[in-house]
Amino acid sequence: MQRPDIPDARLLQLTAAAVIATFAWFLLRGGLPEAWHTPGSPELYLVGIAGVLLLLVPVAFVLAKRGGSGSNPVGWFNAHVACSLAGMVLIAIHSGGFLRRPPALLLLTLLVLAALGIWARVRGSRRMAATFASKAPRFMVPDAATRERLRALISEKRALLAQLDPRASEATFSVNLPHFLRAPRLALAYRRLAREESILLGTRAAVSAQQAWWRPLHMALAWIFVLGVVIHVITVTFFAGYVADGAPITWWHITAWGG
């Protein structure tokens, strides 16, 4: 049976193609028209917009998954991979080759995100599969006091869940975006109890540091990138004078504050 998602070999091929395309552009950009290595030129401005739009697809994937509306998770994942790699290439082109300026940190963030994602898919997924197929001793409750606290936690969770989502089962329930929008106080309280339960059970400590922390790091870097893009868009749109630093402003903007 052919897998509906992107196989590991194809993922590595796509990644290699993105890396080769990026390096090829840096090598050949000197021979291109001046607009293609002038930061803020209309050509590079439009390339940057296209790159950001592609990189918004993974954000939409997260929102759809957390919002409970991701009816085709494999399709979303495939789009997340393809659009991320294509967007990364376009953002590299958008930089104009000027990598000593603060916006270049966004490109570095993308590279780390891509590396984490590839590791998780090619290596991390196998470790996680082996973990699910085994019985970790650290999941065992060590003493009576911990068991008593767990019973109290589960009772509290069930009481909250009756208000938060009466049709859900505490054993399989996970707080998602609609719960936060509908009842933020209850959702936060439930998340707090679930986190305490996880700490008592030692679930994160039962696996390797790579397995335990790659996803939190991946998500943190993703939201840092989104925040960086927002800041970049605001500065070039409203503080174009500051960004240009005395040079001509060649991109679309609303105000030239800071000049």
SVG drawing of the C-alpha trace seen along z (x, -y; Angstrom):
<svg xmlns="http://www.w3.org/2000/svg" viewBox="-22 -61 50 64">
<polyline fill="none" stroke="black" stroke-width="0.4" points="0.0,0.0 1.2,-3.4 1.4,-5.8 -0.9,-8.9 1.6,-11.1 5.1,-12.1 7.5,-9.2 10.8,-9.9 12.9,-9.5 10.6,-12.0 10.8,-14.4 14.6,-14.3 14.5,-14.9 12.3,-17.9 14.5,-19.3 17.6,-18.8 15.9,-20.5 15.0,-23.5 18.6,-23.7 20.1,-23.4 17.7,-26.1 18.6,-28.4 22.4,-28.0 22.0,-28.3 20.3,-31.6 23.0,-32.9 25.7,-31.8 23.9,-33.3 22.4,-36.4 25.4,-38.5 24.6,-37.9 20.9,-38.8 19.4,-42.3 20.2,-44.8 16.6,-44.6 17.1,-41.0 19.9,-41.8 18.6,-45.2 16.6,-44.8 13.2,-46.3 13.0,-46.3 9.4,-45.7 10.5,-42.2 11.9,-41.1 9.0,-42.7 6.5,-40.6 8.7,-37.5 8.6,-38.1 4.8,-38.4 4.6,-35.1 6.9,-33.5 5.0,-34.7 1.7,-33.5 3.2,-30.0 4.5,-30.0 1.0,-30.8 -0.1,-27.4 1.6,-25.6 0.0,-28.2 -3.4,-27.4 -2.6,-23.7 -2.0,-24.3 -5.2,-26.3 -7.2,-23.7 -5.8,-20.9 -6.3,-22.7 -9.7,-23.9 -11.0,-20.4 -11.7,-21.2 -8.8,-19.4 -10.8,-16.7 -7.8,-15.7 -4.7,-15.8 -2.5,-14.0 -3.3,-16.5 -2.7,-19.3 0.7,-17.8 1.8,-17.4 0.8,-21.0 2.6,-22.1 5.8,-20.4 5.7,-21.6 4.7,-25.1 7.2,-25.5 10.1,-24.4 8.9,-26.6 8.3,-29.5 11.8,-29.2 13.4,-29.4 11.3,-32.5 12.2,-34.2 15.9,-33.5 15.5,-35.2 13.6,-38.0 16.6,-38.7 18.5,-39.9 21.6,-38.1 22.0,-40.6 22.3,-38.3 23.9,-40.6 20.7,-42.5 18.2,-41.7 15.5,-40.2 18.0,-37.5 17.3,-36.0 13.9,-35.0 15.7,-32.9 17.8,-31.3 14.6,-30.5 13.2,-28.8 16.3,-26.7 16.2,-25.5 12.4,-24.8 13.1,-22.7 15.9,-20.8 13.7,-20.0 10.8,-18.9 13.0,-16.6 14.5,-15.1 11.1,-14.5 9.8,-12.8 12.8,-10.7 14.3,-9.8 12.0,-11.0 8.9,-9.2 10.7,-5.9 11.7,-6.6 8.1,-7.6 6.7,-4.5 9.1,-2.3 8.0,-4.2 4.3,-3.6 5.1,0.1 6.8,0.5 5.8,0.3 7.9,-2.4 8.5,-1.6 8.5,-5.3 4.8,-5.5 4.1,-3.3 2.8,-5.2 5.5,-4.9 3.6,-5.4 0.3,-5.7 0.5,-9.5 0.9,-10.0 -2.0,-7.6 -4.2,-9.6 -3.2,-12.9 -3.9,-11.4 -7.4,-10.3 -8.0,-13.9 -6.7,-15.3 -8.9,-13.0 -12.0,-13.9 -11.2,-17.6 -10.7,-17.1 -14.0,-15.2 -15.8,-18.0 -14.3,-20.6 -15.0,-18.5 -18.7,-18.3 -18.8,-22.1 -16.3,-22.3 -17.4,-19.5 -20.0,-17.2 -19.9,-14.7 -16.2,-14.1 -14.4,-11.4 -11.7,-12.4 -9.4,-9.5 -9.1,-10.8 -10.0,-14.5 -7.6,-17.2 -8.3,-21.0 -8.4,-22.7 -8.9,-26.1 -12.8,-26.1 -12.6,-25.3 -10.3,-28.3 -12.6,-30.6 -15.8,-29.4 -14.6,-29.0 -11.0,-30.3 -11.0,-30.1 -12.2,-26.4 -9.8,-25.5 -6.8,-27.0 -7.8,-25.3 -8.1,-21.9 -4.7,-22.4 -3.2,-23.1 -4.6,-19.9 -3.5,-17.9 0.0,-19.3 0.2,-18.4 -1.0,-14.9 1.7,-14.5 4.4,-15.7 3.2,-13.2 3.3,-10.4 6.7,-11.4 5.6,-11.1 8.1,-13.6 10.9,-12.2 10.1,-8.7 11.5,-9.4 14.7,-11.0 15.2,-14.7 14.9,-14.9 11.5,-13.2 10.3,-15.3 11.3,-18.7 11.5,-18.7 7.8,-19.6 7.7,-22.4 10.8,-23.9 9.4,-23.5 6.2,-25.3 8.0,-28.0 10.2,-28.8 7.2,-28.8 5.4,-31.4 8.6,-33.4 8.9,-33.4 5.2,-34.5 5.9,-37.3 9.1,-38.3 7.2,-38.5 4.5,-40.7 7.2,-43.0 8.9,-43.1 5.7,-43.9 4.9,-46.7 8.3,-48.3 8.6,-48.2 5.0,-49.4 4.9,-52.2 8.6,-52.9 10.0,-52.7 12.3,-55.7 14.0,-53.9 14.3,-50.7 15.7,-52.5 18.2,-54.4 18.6,-57.3 18.4,-55.1 15.5,-55.4 12.3,-53.6 11.5,-51.3 8.7,-49.2 5.1,-49.9 4.5,-51.6 2.1,-53.8 4.3,-56.0 8.1,-56.7 8.4,-57.3 11.9,-57.1 13.7,-58.5"/>
</svg>
